[in-house]
Amino acid sequence: MTITITAFEKSPDRGQGLARDTRVRWALEEAGQPYEVRLVSFRAMKEPAHLAIHPFGQIPTYEEGDLALFETGAIVLHIAEHHAGLLPDDANARARAISWMFAAVNTVEPPILDLVTAKILEGDKPWSMERLPLVQDRIRHRLRQLASRLGGADWLDGLFSAGDLMMAHVLLRLRPSGILDEFPGLAAYVARGEARPAYKRAFADQLAVNKPAHGGR
């Protein structure tokens, strides 16, 4: 069955790999699974056809036969559970990898997204300059904890897994702020993720969509 995912017709980051479809593309590339991409405009994301798949009107979505999924964590977990390369064979190691997937989206990503809110959506509020340092401090607190756990290891729990895929991409979204550079070990961790051939293919495909001369995947 053909796998089809959705992505921004015109990504707000202009194809720099920050949009969440990167995680799904990356997972499919790691798993060696071919897929098609249906590009969706901001208007189409709010129309009934897309809302039937993603009730919150966002991207990405994942369709395979009768199965339709939304939320990157759920999509990547589905890919990892059905194809080799993203979860360990050992049951305990597999459970730990899944724990890191949840940690990425539930513990590390929320303050990072809050930074975007504070800078872009609330930047013109009279209290924004007071709030911004608090948001940044919450991010640094989480990064110190994560850096302590990672230590000098290449990956979070032995070999690369879906947990690293999700965590590295969450941290990648922090790069424009400059905060990631304050933690050299985590910056190197993200760079190792970006150096993986599967990530490079996923990034190149997303970037190609956003080139002016792009004529379709």
C-alpha positions as CSV (number, residue, x, y, z in Angstrom):
1,M,0.0,0.0,0.0
2,T,1.2,3.5,-0.8
3,I,2.1,5.7,2.1
4,T,1.1,9.4,1.7
5,I,2.0,12.1,4.0
6,T,1.0,15.8,4.0
7,A,3.3,18.8,4.2
8,F,3.1,22.6,3.8
9,E,2.7,23.8,0.3
10,K,4.8,26.7,1.4
11,S,6.6,26.1,4.7
12,P,6.9,29.0,7.1
13,D,10.6,28.1,7.5
14,R,11.2,27.9,3.8
15,G,12.3,24.3,3.9
16,Q,14.9,24.6,6.6
17,G,13.8,21.3,8.2
18,L,11.9,22.8,11.2
19,A,8.4,21.8,10.1
20,R,7.1,18.7,11.7
21,D,6.7,16.7,8.5
22,T,10.6,16.4,8.6
23,R,10.2,13.9,11.5
24,V,7.9,11.7,9.4
25,R,10.0,12.0,6.3
26,W,13.1,11.1,8.3
27,A,11.5,8.1,10.0
28,L,10.3,6.8,6.6
29,E,13.8,7.3,5.2
30,E,15.4,5.5,8.1
31,A,12.9,2.6,7.6
32,G,13.6,2.5,3.9
33,Q,9.9,3.0,3.0
34,P,8.9,4.9,-0.1
35,Y,6.2,7.5,0.3
36,E,4.4,10.2,-1.5
37,V,3.8,13.8,-0.3
38,R,0.5,15.7,-0.8
39,L,1.2,19.4,-0.4
40,V,-1.4,21.4,1.5
41,S,-2.0,25.1,1.5
42,F,-2.9,26.9,4.7
43,R,-6.4,27.4,3.4
44,A,-6.8,23.7,2.5
45,M,-5.6,22.7,6.0
46,K,-8.8,24.2,7.4
47,E,-11.2,22.6,4.9
48,P,-13.3,19.5,5.6
49,A,-11.2,17.1,3.5
50,H,-8.1,17.7,5.6
51,L,-9.9,18.2,8.9
52,A,-11.3,14.7,8.4
53,I,-7.8,13.4,8.8
54,H,-6.3,16.0,11.2
55,P,-9.1,17.4,13.4
56,F,-6.9,20.4,14.4
57,G,-6.1,21.4,10.9
58,Q,-2.3,20.9,10.9
59,I,0.4,18.9,9.2
60,P,1.7,16.3,8.8
61,T,-0.8,13.5,8.3
62,Y,-0.1,9.9,7.4
63,E,-2.3,7.7,5.2
64,E,-1.7,4.0,4.3
65,G,-4.7,2.0,3.0
66,D,-7.5,2.5,5.4
67,L,-5.3,3.9,8.1
68,A,-5.1,7.7,8.6
69,L,-3.0,9.2,11.4
70,F,-2.1,12.6,12.8
71,E,0.4,13.8,15.4
72,T,4.1,13.2,14.6
73,G,4.7,11.1,17.7
74,A,2.0,8.7,16.8
75,I,3.0,8.5,13.2
76,V,6.7,7.9,13.9
77,L,5.8,5.3,16.5
78,H,3.6,3.5,14.0
79,I,6.4,3.5,11.4
80,A,8.9,2.3,14.0
81,E,6.7,-0.5,15.2
82,H,6.1,-1.8,11.7
83,H,9.5,-1.4,10.1
84,A,13.0,-2.2,11.2
85,G,15.6,0.4,12.0
86,L,14.0,2.7,14.5
87,L,13.3,0.5,17.6
88,P,15.6,-2.0,19.3
89,D,14.7,-5.7,19.3
90,D,15.2,-6.0,23.1
91,A,11.8,-5.3,24.8
92,N,13.2,-3.2,27.6
93,A,15.4,-1.1,25.2
94,R,12.4,-0.7,23.0
95,A,10.3,0.6,25.8
96,R,13.0,3.1,26.8
97,A,13.2,4.3,23.2
98,I,9.5,5.0,23.2
99,S,9.9,6.8,26.6
100,W,12.4,9.1,24.9
101,M,9.9,9.8,22.1
102,F,7.3,10.9,24.6
103,A,9.9,12.9,26.5
104,A,10.8,14.8,23.4
105,V,7.3,16.0,22.6
106,N,5.9,16.2,26.2
107,T,8.8,17.5,28.2
108,V,11.4,19.2,26.0
109,E,9.4,20.6,23.1
110,P,6.7,22.6,25.1
111,P,9.0,25.3,26.4
112,I,10.7,25.5,23.0
113,L,7.4,26.2,21.4
114,D,6.6,28.7,24.1
115,L,9.7,30.6,23.1
116,V,8.2,31.0,19.6
117,T,5.0,32.2,21.1
118,A,6.8,34.7,23.3
119,K,8.8,36.1,20.5
120,I,6.4,36.1,17.6
121,L,2.8,36.0,18.9
122,E,3.4,38.0,22.1
123,G,6.4,40.1,21.0
124,D,4.3,43.3,20.9
125,K,2.8,42.9,24.3
126,P,4.0,45.4,27.0
127,W,5.0,42.5,29.3
128,S,6.8,40.4,26.7
129,M,10.3,41.5,27.6
130,E,9.7,40.4,31.2
131,R,8.3,37.1,30.2
132,L,10.9,36.1,27.6
133,P,13.8,35.5,30.1
134,L,11.5,33.2,32.1
135,V,10.7,31.1,29.0
136,Q,14.4,31.0,28.1
137,D,15.3,29.9,31.6
138,R,12.8,27.0,31.4
139,I,14.4,25.9,28.2
140,R,17.9,26.0,29.7
141,H,16.7,24.0,32.7
142,R,15.4,21.2,30.4
143,L,18.6,21.3,28.3
144,R,20.8,21.0,31.3
145,Q,18.9,17.9,32.4
146,L,19.1,16.4,29.0
147,A,22.7,17.2,28.5
148,S,23.5,15.6,31.9
149,R,21.7,12.4,30.9
150,L,23.3,12.3,27.4
151,G,26.8,12.9,28.8
152,G,29.4,11.9,26.3
153,A,27.3,9.3,24.5
154,D,26.4,9.5,20.9
155,W,22.7,8.6,21.5
156,L,20.3,8.6,24.4
157,D,20.3,4.8,25.0
158,G,22.9,2.9,23.1
159,L,22.1,2.8,19.4
160,F,20.2,5.4,17.4
161,S,16.4,5.0,17.7
162,A,13.1,6.8,17.1
163,G,13.7,8.4,20.5
164,D,16.8,10.1,19.1
165,L,15.0,11.0,15.9
166,M,12.2,12.9,17.8
167,M,14.6,14.5,20.3
168,A,17.1,15.7,17.8
169,H,14.4,17.3,15.7
170,V,12.8,19.0,18.7
171,L,16.2,20.4,19.6
172,L,16.8,21.5,16.0
173,R,13.8,23.8,16.3
174,L,15.7,25.6,19.0
175,R,18.7,26.4,16.8
176,P,17.5,29.8,15.5
177,S,17.4,31.1,19.0
178,G,21.1,30.5,19.7
179,I,20.3,28.7,23.0
180,L,21.3,25.3,21.5
181,D,24.8,26.6,21.0
182,E,25.1,27.1,24.8
183,F,25.1,23.3,25.1
184,P,27.9,22.0,22.9
185,G,27.1,18.3,23.7
186,L,23.5,18.7,22.6
187,A,24.5,20.7,19.5
188,A,26.9,17.9,18.6
189,Y,24.1,15.4,19.2
190,V,21.8,17.3,16.8
191,A,24.6,17.5,14.3
192,R,25.0,13.7,14.4
193,G,21.3,13.3,13.6
194,E,21.6,15.7,10.7
195,A,24.6,13.8,9.4
196,R,22.6,10.6,9.0
197,P,21.9,9.8,5.3
198,A,18.2,9.3,6.0
199,Y,18.0,12.8,7.5
200,K,19.8,14.3,4.6
201,R,17.4,12.8,2.2
202,A,14.4,14.0,4.2
203,F,15.8,17.5,4.5
204,A,16.6,17.6,0.7
205,D,13.1,16.6,-0.2
206,Q,11.5,19.2,2.1
207,L,13.9,21.9,0.9
208,A,13.1,21.1,-2.8
209,V,9.4,21.7,-2.2
210,N,10.2,25.3,-1.1
211,K,12.4,26.2,-4.0
212,P,10.8,28.8,-6.3
213,A,11.2,26.5,-9.4
214,H,9.7,23.5,-7.7
215,G,7.3,21.6,-9.9
216,G,6.2,18.8,-7.6
217,R,7.7,15.8,-5.9
